[in-house]
């Protein structure tokens, strides 16, 4: 027991130990090992932490790294104490078997390079090897026939692309419910617009087209100034309005047909109602007196001053739920609610 006690007294009282993972070196039982503090320089200190593989590691003044993890040439010579050279960092660890790893080669250095050709070998063989390796000979010139074939193929592809563009444009016209879709059928024009033919509709369009640029477009209850963008061309807006009057389709149905929103359909209809009211309302529909007298029938020879024959008619309608509207449309003559209309007829040339 006395020998053990003396042996323990000879032990070093220092409690320094290495902070590197998997390292059990301590100053208590290793007098030949030196311990070194982390450098003060921030960049070098971070490199030390990365090298010892410690994440989120807090370095203090008592944190040490033993000399086992440094190379022999990392220490300064001629000093009594073992001091590290400036800028060195630990490189020897248990995970690399205390051996310094060779530097990692660059991509260019790792790439396999072609062998140096033998001076005695044929030059053509070397050139064939290079062409086969690279896949292309930049010194070769394409034959004239190959160039002509490529140009011919290029022209054919261009013509195919142009044909596909035309087909796409035609398919858009066919699938879009617009005036151009029915331009070739007078029966469809008569069904959708009540105009006799497509030419009659175009004649009417030419009369009102100059005034369309001054059209005041409506946005719900607010009227916008002229020059706003259109969801449809102006002639298709007219076609939509005529379809609405002729067939009485719902606005949602028109929106699906013309591929616009239902609100846009409502705005277009309101806009064209006001536009045609002012444009057509300013046109005088009465024949001049001289023309009326020139075409009076023989039955009116005693009434040479006749200009127009008036007649009133009533069309029976559904009884409104509003009492105010009932009082306005009720007819004592028909004893029912009716719509009243005043017709005016002027004499015209007999066919």
GUTIBA-24922 format. One line per field, with one value per residue (C-alpha): residue in one letter; x negated, z, y negated. Coordinates in steps of 0.1 Angstrom, whole numbers, m for minus. Layout:
N
guti c(a  ...)
xx c(X  ...)
zz c(Z  ...)
yy c(Y  ...)
***
This chain:
351
guti c(x  x  x  x  x  x  x  x  x  x  x  x  x  x  x  x  x  x  x  x  x  x  x  x  x  x  x  x  x  x  x  x  x  x  x  x  x  x  x  x  x  x  x  x  x  x  x  x  x  x  x  x  x  x  x  x  x  x  x  x  x  x  x  x  x  x  x  x  x  x  x  x  x  x  x  x  x  x  x  x  x  x  x  x  x  x  x  x  x  x  x  x  x  x  x  x  x  x  x  x  x  x  x  x  x  x  x  x  x  x  x  x  x  x  x  x  x  x  x  x  x  x  x  x  x  x  x  x  x  x  x  x  x  x  x  x  x  x  x  x  x  x  x  x  x  x  x  x  x  x  x  x  x  x  x  x  x  x  x  x  x  x  x  x  x  x  x  x  x  x  x  x  x  x  x  x  x  x  x  x  x  x  x  x  x  x  x  x  x  x  x  x  x  x  x  x  x  x  x  x  x  x  x  x  x  x  x  x  x  x  x  x  x  x  x  x  x  x  x  x  x  x  x  x  x  x  x  x  x  x  x  x  x  x  x  x  x  x  x  x  x  x  x  x  x  x  x  x  x  x  x  x  x  x  x  x  x  x  x  x  x  x  x  x  x  x  x  x  x  x  x  x  x  x  x  x  x  x  x  x  x  x  x  x  x  x  x  x  x  x  x  x  x  x  x  x  x  x  x  x  x  x  x  x  x  x  x  x  x  x  x  x  x  x  x  x  x  x  x  x  x  x  x  x  x  x  x  x  x  x  x  x  x  x  x  x  x  x  x  x  x  x  x  x  x  x  x  x  x  x  x)
xx c(0  m29  m43  m9  m7  m42  m33  m2  m22  m44  m13  m9  18  29  65  60  76  81  115  112  139  127  94  88  54  52  23  26  10  m9  m37  m52  m20  m14  19  27  54  75  62  76  80  117  111  84  104  134  111  99  135  143  112  121  157  175  208  221  190  183  146  134  99  97  105  74  62  34  2  11  33  5  m23  m59  m67  m38  m59  m86  m122  m147  m122  m120  m82  m64  m49  m28  m38  m15  15  13  43  49  49  43  73  86  110  82  59  36  25  28  51  37  52  83  77  95  120  94  69  93  104  87  64  56  23  m6  m8  m38  m61  m65  m28  m8  6  39  44  40  65  90  86  93  124  138  132  147  175  169  141  140  116  140  161  197  203  224  251  256  259  286  305  305  317  345  356  355  377  402  404  411  439  454  452  470  497  502  506  533  551  549  564  592  600  602  627  647  649  655  691  687  699  671  682  715  704  708  744  772  796  776  774  811  817  794  797  830  810  818  782  747  743  773  758  724  742  758  724  707  734  728  691  678  696  684  652  673  693  697  692  711  697  727  742  711  705  669  653  646  615  617  604  629  633  647  644  670  687  689  705  731  736  741  766  786  786  799  827  835  834  839  810  800  769  751  757  743  713  706  711  688  664  668  681  718  711  693  724  746  723  722  760  765  738  754  789  779  756  782  809  790  776  808  830  813  821  853  876  903  905  906  940  932  922  954  976  958  966  1001  1025  1055  1078  1062  1066  1092  1068  1037  1023  1021  986  990  1018  1018  1031  1030  1028  1027  1009  1021  994  990  1005  977  973  969  1002  986  977  1011  1027  1004  1008  1045  1068  1105  1111  1096  1104  1069  1033  1018  989  999  982  987  980  975  977  967  975  948  942  962  943)
zz c(0  7  m29  m44  m23  m34  m70  m67  m52  m83  m105  m121  m104  m136  m149  m185  m211  m249  m263  m295  m297  m291  m276  m240  m235  m202  m186  m154  m168  m199  m190  m226  m242  m245  m246  m267  m266  m295  m315  m310  m347  m356  m390  m377  m346  m368  m388  m356  m347  m381  m380  m347  m358  m330  m340  m319  m297  m272  m268  m234  m220  m206  m239  m251  m280  m273  m293  m306  m332  m347  m371  m360  m382  m368  m337  m334  m329  m304  m277  m243  m244  m272  m292  m324  m355  m367  m387  m381  m372  m360  m388  m370  m355  m348  m377  m402  m383  m373  m408  m429  m459  m493  m509  m530  m567  m588  m615  m642  m624  m617  m654  m673  m699  m733  m734  m751  m786  m796  m820  m841  m845  m875  m873  m890  m863  m836  m854  m857  m819  m811  m834  m819  m784  m789  m813  m837  m861  m862  m891  m914  m940  m948  m982  m1006  m1009  m971  m970  m997  m979  m947  m965  m982  m949  m933  m960  m957  m919  m924  m948  m924  m896  m918  m927  m890  m882  m908  m895  m860  m871  m890  m860  m838  m861  m864  m826  m818  m820  m841  m873  m895  m886  m904  m931  m958  m949  m955  m938  m906  m909  m913  m884  m859  m870  m890  m918  m952  m962  m951  m976  m961  m926  m939  m956  m923  m906  m930  m922  m884  m883  m886  m854  m833  m823  m804  m786  m749  m732  m701  m670  m648  m639  m647  m683  m695  m719  m755  m764  m739  m747  m761  m751  m787  m820  m826  m854  m831  m804  m829  m839  m802  m798  m828  m816  m783  m800  m825  m804  m769  m755  m718  m711  m695  m727  m748  m725  m731  m769  m773  m745  m724  m689  m683  m669  m702  m722  m701  m706  m744  m747  m727  m747  m781  m770  m761  m792  m817  m801  m806  m840  m856  m838  m855  m889  m905  m913  m929  m967  m981  m990  m1027  m1027  m1008  m1032  m1062  m1050  m1036  m1046  m1068  m1038  m1022  m1051  m1031  m1001  m1016  m983  m967  m952  m930  m919  m881  m865  m829  m818  m785  m777  m747  m721  m686  m657  m637  m600  m593  m589  m604  m636  m637  m638  m666  m689  m682  m713  m708  m744  m741  m703  m698  m695  m730  m747  m768  m801  m826  m862  m890  m926  m956  m992  m1014  m1050  m1061  m1074)
yy c(0  m23  m18  m27  m58  m69  m62  m83  m112  m112  m118  m152  m172  m188  m180  m191  m168  m168  m180  m159  m132  m96  m110  m99  m116  m135  m155  m135  m103  m117  m140  m139  m152  m190  m207  m237  m264  m274  m303  m338  m345  m338  m322  m298  m290  m280  m258  m240  m234  m220  m197  m182  m177  m194  m211  m240  m238  m265  m272  m285  m293  m258  m240  m222  m200  m176  m174  m139  m155  m177  m167  m169  m198  m218  m226  m253  m241  m255  m263  m248  m246  m229  m258  m255  m274  m302  m291  m253  m232  m196  m170  m136  m118  m84  m84  m89  m65  m94  m98  m129  m124  m133  m164  m160  m161  m186  m176  m182  m161  m132  m131  m104  m118  m101  m84  m100  m86  m66  m86  m55  m49  m61  m96  m85  m59  m86  m109  m80  m74  m110  m112  m81  m94  m129  m119  m147  m157  m195  m194  m174  m192  m180  m167  m189  m162  m162  m200  m198  m172  m192  m223  m204  m189  m223  m238  m209  m214  m251  m244  m219  m245  m270  m245  m237  m274  m278  m247  m260  m294  m277  m254  m285  m301  m269  m264  m300  m311  m342  m359  m344  m309  m314  m338  m312  m302  m327  m303  m305  m343  m345  m322  m340  m376  m379  m395  m380  m373  m378  m407  m425  m422  m436  m465  m474  m470  m494  m521  m520  m510  m547  m555  m525  m543  m568  m541  m547  m513  m505  m489  m479  m512  m533  m543  m542  m565  m555  m535  m507  m473  m447  m411  m405  m423  m449  m429  m399  m421  m431  m395  m386  m414  m402  m366  m378  m397  m370  m338  m352  m332  m336  m356  m327  m306  m334  m336  m299  m303  m333  m322  m353  m359  m364  m399  m408  m396  m419  m449  m443  m440  m472  m490  m481  m489  m525  m528  m516  m537  m569  m559  m546  m571  m600  m585  m599  m570  m591  m595  m630  m645  m646  m609  m600  m619  m604  m568  m573  m545  m554  m548  m579  m603  m622  m624  m638  m652  m617  m611  m581  m557  m550  m519  m508  m471  m452  m420  m400  m395  m379  m397  m414  m408  m445  m464  m495  m477  m461  m495  m506  m476  m467  m472  m480  m471  m436  m433  m419  m431  m439  m455  m485  m493  m521  m513  m538  m528  m550  m543  m528  m519  m489  m460)
***
